[in-house]
Amino acid sequence: MTEADRVLKSADAFFCVGYGFNDVHVQLYLNQALRQRPKPLVMISWGLTENAQAAITQASKDLRYCVMTRADDGSGTVVRTHEHRDGVFIEGLDTWSFDGFAREYL
């Protein structure tokens, strides 16, 4: 856990794949970092848990983020950013999945 703490504290940015902010130990540091020392955040996930939504909502207004989740009907991706907090729907894109994200961006 000490090494995990060190890595989280020294990170320049966060890339979360399928992480719902439900791990008490990790969540504590991430929430603190997003509120006090905002570092860029990219998150891809099937959906947003209540904890993940709260972390983003309560984050610093200076946080730059991009959260990609599956559209409710499965027909695309909803992309939420610091500029589009309610999300933008992109039909036919599946960048909410790691494979889809990797095909599109890596």
Kinemage of the C-alpha trace (Angstrom):
@kinemage 1
@onewidth
@group {chain A} dominant
@subgroup {mainchain}
@vectorlist {calphas} color= white
{ca met a 1} P 0.000 0.000 0.000
{ca thr a 2} L 2.914 2.326 0.661
{ca glu a 3} L 4.118 1.946 -2.926
{ca ala a 4} L 0.584 2.513 -4.255
{ca asp a 5} L 0.364 5.706 -2.197
{ca arg a 6} L 3.681 6.909 -3.572
{ca val a 7} L 2.660 6.244 -7.170
{ca leu a 8} L -0.719 7.945 -6.776
{ca lys a 9} L 0.821 10.971 -5.104
{ca ser a 10} L 3.497 11.397 -7.772
{ca ala a 11} L 1.194 10.902 -10.774
{ca asp a 12} L 0.976 13.707 -13.332
{ca ala a 13} L -2.420 12.499 -14.588
{ca phe a 14} L -4.939 9.705 -14.054
{ca phe a 15} L -6.227 7.158 -16.578
{ca cys a 16} L -8.999 5.041 -15.076
{ca val a 17} L -10.311 1.991 -16.919
{ca gly a 18} L -13.506 0.592 -15.460
{ca tyr a 19} L -12.754 2.063 -12.047
{ca gly a 20} L -15.867 3.095 -10.137
{ca phe a 21} L -14.202 4.973 -7.254
{ca asn a 22} L -15.322 2.206 -4.901
{ca asp a 23} L -11.951 1.249 -3.394
{ca val a 24} L -11.821 3.167 -0.112
{ca his a 25} L -8.027 3.488 -0.046
{ca val a 26} L -7.555 4.600 -3.665
{ca gln a 27} L -10.726 6.681 -3.717
{ca leu a 28} L -9.575 8.735 -0.746
{ca tyr a 29} L -6.427 9.899 -2.534
{ca leu a 30} L -8.056 10.361 -5.946
{ca asn a 31} L -10.875 12.466 -4.507
{ca gln a 32} L -8.361 14.577 -2.618
{ca ala a 33} L -6.210 15.010 -5.720
{ca leu a 34} L -9.184 15.964 -7.896
{ca arg a 35} L -10.310 18.592 -5.385
{ca gln a 36} L -7.042 20.077 -4.168
{ca arg a 37} L -4.401 19.500 -6.842
{ca pro a 38} L -6.349 18.753 -9.972
{ca lys a 39} L -4.466 16.616 -12.468
{ca pro a 40} L -5.902 15.631 -15.849
{ca leu a 41} L -8.268 12.663 -15.697
{ca val a 42} L -9.334 10.293 -18.465
{ca met a 43} L -11.877 7.655 -17.509
{ca ile a 44} L -13.444 4.959 -19.650
{ca ser a 45} L -16.164 2.762 -18.200
{ca trp a 46} L -19.443 0.964 -18.881
{ca gly a 47} L -21.123 3.570 -16.689
{ca leu a 48} L -20.559 6.000 -13.852
{ca thr a 49} L -21.047 4.767 -10.309
{ca glu a 50} L -22.475 7.172 -7.776
{ca asn a 51} L -18.997 7.502 -6.271
{ca ala a 52} L -17.388 8.320 -9.617
{ca gln a 53} L -20.089 10.876 -10.412
{ca ala a 54} L -19.654 12.471 -6.985
{ca ala a 55} L -15.872 12.625 -7.403
{ca ile a 56} L -16.218 14.499 -10.686
{ca thr a 57} L -19.014 16.751 -9.415
{ca gln a 58} L -17.065 17.668 -6.281
{ca ala a 59} L -13.748 18.116 -8.099
{ca ser a 60} L -12.015 21.448 -8.458
{ca lys a 61} L -13.445 23.712 -11.140
{ca asp a 62} L -9.910 23.657 -12.601
{ca leu a 63} L -10.012 19.891 -13.225
{ca arg a 64} L -9.625 18.948 -16.883
{ca tyr a 65} L -11.260 15.610 -17.566
{ca cys a 66} L -12.696 13.355 -20.230
{ca val a 67} L -15.064 10.596 -19.130
{ca met a 68} L -16.360 8.137 -21.720
{ca thr a 69} L -19.244 5.818 -20.820
{ca arg a 70} L -21.554 3.503 -22.727
{ca ala a 71} L -24.799 5.093 -23.917
{ca asp a 72} L -27.818 3.674 -22.078
{ca asp a 73} L -29.064 1.894 -25.203
{ca gly a 74} L -25.588 0.641 -26.167
{ca ser a 75} L -25.565 2.523 -29.464
{ca gly a 76} L -22.541 4.691 -28.759
{ca thr a 77} L -20.533 6.607 -26.216
{ca val a 78} L -21.397 9.526 -23.974
{ca val a 79} L -18.410 11.832 -23.542
{ca arg a 80} L -18.362 14.177 -20.553
{ca thr a 81} L -15.682 16.817 -20.237
{ca his a 82} L -15.034 19.874 -18.122
{ca glu a 83} L -16.622 21.848 -20.972
{ca his a 84} L -19.549 19.451 -21.569
{ca arg a 85} L -20.520 18.279 -18.092
{ca asp a 86} L -23.888 16.863 -19.207
{ca gly a 87} L -22.219 14.813 -21.905
{ca val a 88} L -22.220 14.585 -25.669
{ca phe a 89} L -23.572 11.453 -27.359
{ca ile a 90} L -21.499 9.991 -30.193
{ca glu a 91} L -23.391 7.310 -32.098
{ca gly a 92} L -21.565 4.155 -33.131
{ca leu a 93} L -18.430 4.910 -31.106
{ca asp a 94} L -17.469 2.489 -28.334
{ca thr a 95} L -14.562 4.295 -26.691
{ca trp a 96} L -16.103 3.498 -23.303
{ca ser a 97} L -14.501 0.032 -23.677
{ca phe a 98} L -10.750 -0.449 -23.500
{ca asp a 99} L -10.646 -2.176 -26.904
{ca gly a 100} L -12.681 0.607 -28.507
{ca phe a 101} L -10.570 3.275 -26.829
{ca ala a 102} L -7.342 1.577 -27.968
{ca arg a 103} L -8.579 1.255 -31.570
{ca glu a 104} L -9.575 4.904 -31.690
{ca tyr a 105} L -6.796 6.621 -29.746
{ca leu a 106} L -3.762 4.363 -29.290
